[in-house]
Structure formats: C-alpha cells, structure tokens
Amino acid sequence: MSERKHDGVNDEDRGPLSDFDFDSDEESTGGAPALEPGLGVRDESGQDTTRLVASRGGTLNINTNVDYERGRKPSDFKKVVAWRDLPKKKQLVVITLARLSEPLVQTSLQSYMFYQLQWFDPSLPDSTISSQAGVLHASFTAAQFFTAMMWGRVADSTWSGRKTVVLIGLLGTLISCVGYGFSTSFYQALCFRLIGGVTNGNVGVMRTMISEIVREKKYQSRAFLILPMTFNIGVIIGPVLGGILSDPAGSYPDTFGNVEFLRKFPYATPNLVSAGFLFIALVMCWLFLEETHDALQDRRDFGIALGRKITGLFTRHNSTSIRYTPLRSRNSSISSNLEMSPVTPRDSSEDVPAPSKRLTSKRRYTNRLPFGRIFTSNVTFTLIAHFFLAFHVGTFNSLWFIFLSTPVFNPKDPDPPGFTPQLPFRFTGGLGLPASSVGLAMAIMGVIGITMQLFLYPYLSSRLGTVRSWRTCLFLFPMAYTLVPFLSVVPSTTAPPSQKTGVMIWAAIAGLLFIQVTGRTFALPGQTILVNNCTPHPSVLGTVHGLGQSVSSFARTIGPILCGWLYGLGLSHGMVGGVFWGLAGLAVCGLGASFWVREGDGHEIWLEGDEDDEEGNR
C-alpha cells in the first residue's frame, strides 16, 4: 500500500521543490488573497500563506486551500457546487439519456396498466385486477433481484466491463417493451416483463460509472442527483405519453376507430414510442459512452472510434492553438515539466485524444477484494436501510396508480355489498380517474420532484451533509402514507360512481405528493451516495452497487406483490387504507435503521499495491 504522507518526509529526502504540492487540484475561491509576483500567495500582513509541498508523483500543483481568516476553518468557505462545475459533462449526458429511456417505459405503462389488464379479461373484478397489477409491476424487479448482482460482477470483470452491461440492458428492455405492447393476455405481458428484468442491471452499473467519472465528494450531491432527476423527468413525460397514446381507437374513435391495427393492439402505440427512445439511447451509448473500468480503458472501442468519425463529419476543424496542457490528477503518470503543446482548446480532459490517455493511464489498484470481505458492518446496515426505503417507495409507486384508477365508492351500489363507511378507518374506494388523468397525477409527482432536485436538494445537502439530510427526510414518509387513503373521502364536484373532480381533490393530491416527493427527493440520492461510499474497496464498486440493486429489486418485488394483494383484500373488506398504514409502519422501521448508518470513504480496506486517491476523498 502506498502511504503518501508528505509531512512525514525525512529531511534528507527533501529537495529544492519540497515546498511544492503536487497533489492538490483545488482552486482558490472568491475572497482569496491577492497573488504577489512569484509563486507565493500572501495575505494582508505580507505573510506567505500558500502551502507548497512536493510529492513523488511528478505533477505540479499549488495548494491555496488555506485559512484566510484567523479562527475560521477551511470548511467555512464551502460553497454549493454548480452544475457547470461537474467534470466529464459529455459522459454524464450520455448516461442521463440512457437512464431517461427506462423510466419513460416504466411510468408510461403504469398510466394504463389497470385498463390493459381489464382489456385482457373484462370479467375479472377490481380486486383481482389490483393483484395482477401488483404482480406485473413486481415481475420486472423480481427478475432484477436474481440477476442484478450477477451483472455487477460482470461489470467488474476484465472481459466485459461497464459499457457492455449497459448496452445489454438497453437492448433487453427494448425487446421487452415491444413484446409487452403486442401482448394479448396477462401471461404474455408477464413473460416480456420478466425478459426486461433479467437482462437489465443498468441502474447499479450506471451508478458505478458516475462514481468513477466523478470521484471528488464535493461533486457527489450533484452527480448522484442525475439518476433520480432523470427518473422524475420520465415520471413527467412517460405517464402523459402513456395516457395519450394508449387505446387510441377507443379514446379517439372518430380518428382511429376504423384502424384495424389499433383495435387489435390498443396498447402497442405507447410501447413503440418508448422502444424508439430506447433505440436512440442504445445507439448513443454505443457510439459515445466511454468505458470507466480501470483495467479496460486501454482496450480499443469500435463504437467510440465510429462515433468520433461520425462527429468529425459534422465538426468544423479549427486551427490548433497554443495553451498549457491541463494537469492531470496524481493518478496520471505525466512529466513534471510544464510544456507548451499544440492542442485544440477544450474545457475538459474527456476530449483529449485516446492515445494520450493510454500513455498516461495508471490503475488505482492491482488486487481485487474477496467477495466475503465486502460485508463490513457499515455495508450491512446501509443495505438494510436501503431495503426499507426501496420497499415503501417502490410499493407506493405501484399502489398509487392503482388507487387512482380504482372506482369511486358508490353508496347506492356498495362494494362489498351492504357496506357502510365508518370514518376514520372503515371506508373504501379510489378516485376513479381515467388513464389520461392518472398520467396527469403522476406527472405532478415528477414536476414537484425535479423542481426540488434542481433548486433545493444541492443547497440543503451541502449545508446539512448527506447523512443528516437523508435521515431528516425519512420522517416525511410515514406522514404521507398515513394521509393517502383519505383522498377517497375528499368531496368531489361529481356524484359517484363518476370520477373524483374539482379543485379540492386536485389540491389534496398536489399537497400529499409534495410531502412524499420531498422525502423521496432527498432520500433516494442520499441513499445512492451512502451505498457508493460504503464500498470497502474500489475493486468491488460494481459488485456493491449490484448488491444494492439486488436488495432494492427484492424489496420492490415482494412489496408490490404483497401489498397489491393486501390492497385488493382491503377493497373487498371495506378498509382501503390498511395497506397504506402498514407502509407507514415500515417507513418508521426504515427511519430507525438509519441511525446505524454512517458515510464511508469508498476505500476502507487497503490491499497490497493500492494507490492513494486523495482526490476522490476530498
């Protein structure tokens, strides 16, 4: 293990450059002292405050991260990282596009799944339809549970890597999407949902890639927000597309009523549109997504080569200019000489030609941590908390659209027969919203979520810290789940059995979703960061994210199946709120488990041959 502690360098090892810091790439922030002629930074009293230390890495950097005011710590100058500050933006855009295509598929079908199941067999009662919807929703995550860790191990291997797994996941989801759209029975739809889940381990792998692209902790509150934010974008667009495009022959009979294809396959249209998004994401990843696995960055990528040729056809080649070559991190073996080189001015190292990357590539580790040593106490408690959060959030997402689609309770024709509501616990029925209104209600969830993720989460996360902001917002989930079933008793402007309408019902929906989505906005990115940072060694980063996805998939499998059955049971016994109040209890258990979780540094166990990665732990 390489221990690079410069303060402990012996006097005989100190040379004329011993006051230079080759490690830090921190930039001075606003309010820093003026730079005097020469190498030092001097304060108002004329004292040299620049910390200049030499390492054996051979890279010249100057550390100006010092205490500019007496009595104040450097952390006092901490500021919120902006989106423009993120490194490797082009790679993050490609990952965002790949991630966006999948929630588009998932949320699109949720807006019409209840009605599609009714189309499969119109004779089935609502309670059976609810149970089937739970099974169909959970089948995707059930298949992921059995394969997610396998895909994580494959992504960590030297014969496959991250990019290959992402491409397989996108292709499998595309095939699943098309097959689901042309299904004419429950079991056909179930089969294609399973195919999509078996081939898809992308969430864990994409998280791994983001953590390898963005290693500095100060950027994590933004970088790990990308995947939840794209999910909320999908929540906005997907349900609207699904509600508008599903059953066009029935929804727009004057225009499409005579189209035989649309009458035979009423739910193919939204799935074909979703498949188009998946195809675009698949091609973009193949052409432009770079491999992030340390051992595979030297391997030739034919997709990247073709992508460069294609972009070269549409890019105007400007004349080269002279500038200083950007200094790499200590992980790059470059000369300590500062040279002028003719390069095209660009704003990030991701644009440096591949040959130069291969010459400077240096691995952070040479040995791989055995699987049995992965499960440290912090990893275990983090995964337990992850299970509870995935269980109640995933189950709510499944039950929410079922509850919105469930017919309103009709006192003139009660179901169950002879039932009389007795508040505050004995009541039943849903909101009876059609597919288009279900899509709108789910889009509200996405709009609230993405607004807070863009403007609120980074600010509060930087002030409170990852663990504190994550744990604080776990308190919101029990409150939200307790209030959900009472939407069915909010007064409507139309009488039963018509759908719930009016300002009061939509205000209640928006208010309740504000509580739930606020909790989700802070909890999910925080949970992702905690899973990433609890990794005991970087060689098993993909495996740990695969474990996290397996735990999440297991929770999202048993949750919708079990609670879908309990929801149907509650409908048939006049207590629709029972399952939601049970979720509130589970959310309390998750809150309790959070007090045993701490934030790791991603490299708690050191093996022979490991290199320091101080840049990643800042």
N, C-alpha and C positions, 0 to 999 in steps of 0.2 A: 504493500500500500504506500502510496506516495503521500507523505506528510509535508505540505508546503507552508511552513510557519516561518515567515521572514524575520519576525522579531527574535527568533532563536538562532540566527545565523552567526557563526563564530567570527571573531574579529579577523582571523586570517583568511576567511572566505570573502570578506568584504572588499570590494574594489572601488574604482573611481565612479562606477554607476550604481553603487549600492544604495543611493538615495532615490533611485527611480523605481516607481511601482509599475510593474509590467502586467499586473493582474486586473486592475480596476478599469472599467469602461464607463463609469458613472460620469454624467455631465453635470457641470455646476448649474445650480438652479438660480432663479431670479433672486436678487438680493445678495449675491456673492461679491466678495471684494474685487476691486479692480485688479487687472493683470499688469504688473510692472514689467518693464523691459527685463528680459532674462527669463529663466524657467520658473521662478518662484511666484506664488500668489501672496501678496502682502495685505495685511489688514490696515485699519486706520492708524494704528500705532507704528506701522512700519515693520511689524514682525512677520517673518516668513511663516505662513500657515499651511503651505502646501506639503502634503505628505508624499515624499518621493522615495520609493523603495524599489529595489531590484529583485527580480526572481530569475530563475534559471530558464524560464520558458522562452526568453528571447523576444518578447513583444513589448514595445514601449508604450506605456500609458501613464498619465499623470492623474493622481487621485486628488480631487479637490473636495471630496466629501468630508469636510471638517466642521468643527463647531465654530460658526461665525460669530456667535454671541456668547459671552460668558454665562454659564449657568443654564444653557439650553442644550438639549441633546440633538443629534442629527435627525432623529425621528420627528422632531418638532417641525421640520421643514418638509415633511411628507406631503405630497400633493396627489390629487386624483389623476391617474393615468388616462390620457385621452385615447380615442380610437386611432387617431393618426399616429400615435406613438408605437403601435404594435409592430413588431418585426414580421418579415415574410408575409406581407399582406396578400400577395397574389396566391400563395398556397392556401391561406386561410379562406380566401374567396372560393377556391375550388372545393375545399372541404365543406364550406357553407352550402354551396349548390348541391353537393351530393347528399348532405343531411336534409336539406329542404325537401327534396323529392320524396323522401319516405313518409314524413308526417302528412304531406299532401295526400298520399294514398290512404293512410290510416284514418285520418279525420274525414276524408271525403266519404268513405263508405259508412262511417258512423252516422252520418246525417240521414241515410236512407236504409240502414240495415234492418231496422224493425219492420219497415214496409216491404223490403225484399223478402224477408222470412214469411211474412203474410202472403206474399205472391207465390212463394214455393208451395204453401199449403194453407188456403184460406179457411179451412175448417178448424184450425188449431186455436185454442183460447189464448188470451193475452198472457196468462201466467206461463204457459208453455213457450210462447214466443220469447218472453223475457229470459227464460232459462237457456233457450237456444242461442239468443244473442250473447249471453254471457260465455257460453262455450265457444262460439265463433270468435268472439273478441279475444278470449284467452288462448285459443289454439296457436296463434302466432307466437305469443310469448312462451307457451309451453314447449314448442319446438326449439325456440331460442335457448331455453333453460338447459336442454340436453346438448346443445352444440356450441353455446357461446364461449365456454372455457376452451373447447377444442379449437375454435377459431382464434382465440387469444394465443394459444400455444403455437398454432400455425403462423400467426403474425410475428411471433418472437423467433421463429426458426430462421435459419440462414438460407434455406432452399425456397422459401416463399416470400415472406416479408409482409409489410402492412398493405401496400398498394394492391397486391394480388387478392387479398382477402376482401378489400373494399369493392373491387371490380366484380368478384364472385357474388357478393351480397347484393349489389345493384342489379346484376343480371337475373339472379334468382327472384328478387322482388318484382322485377318486370314481368317475368313469366307467370308468377303467381297472380299479379294484378290482371293480366289479360285473361287468364283462366277463370278467375273469380267473376269477372264481368260477364262471361258467357255461361256461367253455371245456371242450371235449371232446377237444382234440388239442394237441400241442406247439406247432404254428404259430399256433393261435388264442391260446393263452396268451402266446406271444411278441409277437404283434401288440398285445395290450392292455397288455403291459408297456412296449412302445415308446411307446404313446399317453401313458401316465402320465409317462414320462421327458421327452417332447417338451414337454409343457405345464407342467412343474414346474421352476421356478428358485427355489423358495422359500427354500432354506437360505441362499444368498448374500444375498437381499433381506432376510430376517429379521435376519441379522447386521448388515446396513446399518442397519436400523431401530433395533436395540438400541444401536448406536454413536451414533446421532443422538438417541436418548432419554437415554442415559447417556453424557455427554461427558467427565466427570471420570475421570481414570485411576485414582483411588483406589477407584472402584466397579467397575472392569473385571473384577477377579478374581471378583466375584460375578455381575455382569451377563452376562458371556460364558460363565459356567458354566451358564446356564439351558438353552441348546440341548443340550449334551451330557447334562445331567441329565435332561431330558425324554426323550432317546433311551434312557437307561438305564431310565426308568420304562416306556417302550414295550417294552424288552427283557424286563422282568419280566412285564408283562401280556400282550403280544402272543403270545409262544410258548405261554403257558398257555391262552389263548383258542383259538389255532390247534390245539393238541393235543387239547383237549376237544371242540371243535365240528367238527373235520374228520371226514368219513365217519361220521356218527352212526348210519347204518343198519348199518354193519359193526362199529362199536365197541359199540353198544347194540342188538343185534338184537331183544331181547325188547320193547323200547320203540318203536324206529323202523324195525325191519326190514321192515315192511309199508307204509311210506310211500313211494309211487312217486317223488315229487319228490326225496327224499333219496337214493334209489337211482340216479336218473338224473343228479343233480348232487350227488355226495357232498361236494364242496368249496365249494359255494355258501354254506353257512351262516356260516363264519367271515368270508367276504368281505362278506356282507350286514351283519354286525355292524360290521365295520371301516368300511363305507360309512356306517353310521349315525353313527359318531364323526366322520367327515369332514364329513357334512352339518351336524352341530351346530357344528363348528369354522368351516365356511363362513358360517353364519348369524351366529355371534358376531363374526367378523371384519367382516362387512358392517355390522353394527349398532354395533359399539363400537370397532373399530380405527381410530385416527386417522392421517392422512397425516403423514409426517415429512419429506417433501421440502420444502426451504426455500421454493421458488417456488410450491408448491401448497397451503400451509397456509391461504391466504385463500379457496381455492375451496370452494364450497358442497358438502357431502357429504350426500346424501339419506339414506344409510344411517345416519349418525351422528344426523341430525335425527329419523329414525324411532326409533332406539334410545333417544334422550332422551325421546321421547313415551311409549314403552312403559315405561321405567323410572319415568317420572313417575306412571304409573298405580298403581305399587306402592310408591311412596316417600311417606312422610308428610312434608309440608312443615312444617318447624318455623319458628317466627318468627325473623326475622333478628336478629342481634346485632351489637354494635359491636366491631370489633377493628382493629388496624393491618393495612393491605393488605400482603401479603408482597412484599418487594422482589425484583424480577426480576434476572436476570443483566445484564451490560452489553450484551448483545445486544438487550435490550428498551429501546425509547426511552420512558422514563417520566419524569415530572416529578421534580425533586429535592426537591419539597416532601413532607413526611411528612403524610399526611392520614388522617383517620378516615373510614371508609366502611362503610355497612351491607351486610355480606355474611354468608352462611352460613358458620360456621366449618368449615373443611375442612383437610386435612393436606397438600395438595399443589396446585401450580399447575395440574395437569391438570384440576381441577374448575372452574376459572374459566370463566365463560361465554364462548362463542366470540366474540361481538362484541368483548369487551375484548382478546382475543388478536389479532384482526385489526388493532386500533388500535395495538398495541404491537409487532407483528411487524417484525423487521429482519433482512435477509439478511446472512449472513457473507461472501458472495462474489457478485460480479456476472458474472465471466467464467469460462469453462469451460476446463480444461486440455486441450490437444490430445491425441488418443489416442497419438501417437508419443512423447510426453514422459512417459508413465506408467511406462515400463520403466527405472527407475533401477536401480543395482546392487543396492540392498537389496531392491527388489521382486523382481528376478530370482532372487536367492539364496533369498529367502523362499518363492517359488513352487516352486523346485527341492526344497527341504526338504519343502514341503507335498506334492509329488508322491510322494516316497519314503514318507512317513508314510501317506498315503492308500492307496498301493499295498499295503503289507504289512498294514495294519489292515483294509482292505476285503476283501482276499483271504483273510485269516484268518477273518473273519466268514462268508465264503462257504464256505470249506472245512470250517469247524468243524462245521456241522450235517450236512454230507455225511459227514464222518469218523465222527460219532456214529451215523449211520444205516447205515453200511457194515457188512455181515455180518461176524461174527467168523470168523477163520481156523479152518478145521476140518482138523486133521491127517489124519482118516480120508477126507476128500474134498477134497484140496488144490486151491486155485485161485490160481495156474496149476497144471495137472496135474503131479504129480511133484515139486512144490516142497518143499524142506525149509528151515525158518528157520535162519539163522546169525547170531546176535547178534554185534556190536551194530548192524549196518547192514542185514543181509538178513532182513527179516521183513515181513509184510503183514497185511491185515485191519483192521477197525474195531471198534466197540463193539457194533454190532447193536441199538441202542436203538430202541424204538418211538416214534411221534410224541409221545405224552404224556411219555415220559422225555426226549426231545430238548427238549421245551418246558421241562421242569424244569431241565435242564442249562443251557439258555440263560438261564433266569430267575435262576439262581445268578450268572451273569455280571452281570446287571442289579442284583441286590441288593448285590453287592460294590461295583460302580461307584458307585451312588447313595449308599451309606454313606460312602465316602471323599470323594465330591464335596461332601457336606453338611458333614462334620466335619473333614476333613483338608486338602483342597486349598486353601481360602481361607487357612488358617493358614500352611501352608508356603509358599504363593505369596507372601504378604505378607512373609515372612521372607527367602526366597531370591531373590525377584524373578521376573518372568515368564520371562526367557531362561534363567536358571540352573535353575529347577525344570523347565522344558520339556526342556532338554538332558540333565539328570541322569536323568530317567525314560526317555529314549530307550535307555539301557543295558539296560533290562529286557526289551525286545522280543526281541533275539537269544536270550537265555536261555530265554524262554517257548517260542519256535518250535522250538528245538532239542529241548525235552523233550516236545512234543505227541505225536509218533508213538509214543513209548514207552508211552502209555496202552493200546495194543493188546496189550502183553505183561504188563500188570499182572494178577496172579492173580484169578480170578473164582470165586464160590461155585457157579456152574453150569458144566457142561461144554459145549464147543462142539457144535453151532452155536447154542446158546441165547445170548441177550444177556448182556453183562457185568453181573454183580450183585455185591453185597457192600460192606462198609464200605471196603475198600481202594480199590476203583475210584472210589467217590464222594469219598473223601478226596483221592485223586490228582487228580480233576477239579477239586475246590474249590481245592487248592493251586496247581495250574497256572493256573487262571483268576485267582487272586489276583495272581500275578505279571503276567500280561498286562493285566488290568484296571487294576492300579495304574499301569502305564505309560500306558495309554490315558486314564485319569482326568486325569493331569497333562499329557499331550502334546496332546490334542485342544483343550481350552480355551486352552492356551498358544499353540498354532498359530493358532487363530482370532484371538486378540488380536494376534499378530505380523502376520498378514495385514491386519488392520484398521489397525494403526498404521504399517505400511509405506506406506500410501496417500500419494502425494506431494502431493495436493491434495484438499480435501473435495468439490469438484465432480465427482470421478470415484470417489467412495467406492463407489457401487453397481457401477460397472464393475470395480473391483479385486476386490470380493467375487465378482462374476460370473466374472472370470478365475480366482479361487481355486476356485470351484465347478467350472469347466470343467477345470482341472488335476486336481482331485480326481476328477471324473467320468471323465476319461480314464484315470487310474490305476486306478480301481475297475472300469473296463470291461476293459482288457487284462489286469489281474491275475486276476480270476476265470476269464476265458475261457482264458488261457494256463495258469494253474495248475490249473484244472479238468481240462484235457487232460493235463497232466503227472501229476496225481493218478491219473487213470484208467490212464495208462501205467505208473505205479509199481505199481498194483494188479496189473496183468497181468504184470509182471516181478518181483514179489516184493520191491519196495522202496517201501513206502508212505511212508517218511519222507523220501524225496528232495525232494519239493516243499516240505516244511516247513523243511528245512535250507537250501534255496535262499532261502526267505523270510528266514531268519536272516541270510544274507549281504546281502540287500537292506536289512535293518534296520541293519546295520553301515554301509552306504553312506549311509543317511539320517543316521546319527549323525555321520559325517564331514562331511556337508554343513552340519550345524547350526552348525559353528564359524565359518561365514562370514555368519551371520545376526545382525543387531542389531535392537533395538527402536526404531522410528521414533516420530515425534510426530504423524503424520497430516496434516502441513501443511509439508512440507519445501520445496516450490516455492511462491513467492508471486507472485501476479498483480496487475495494476492493479485497484484497488477492493476488495481483500481487507480484511476487518476482523479484528483480533486476536481470538482466542478463548482467552484465558488460562485461563478456567475449565475448558476441556476438556483442558488440558495439565498440570493440577495433579496 
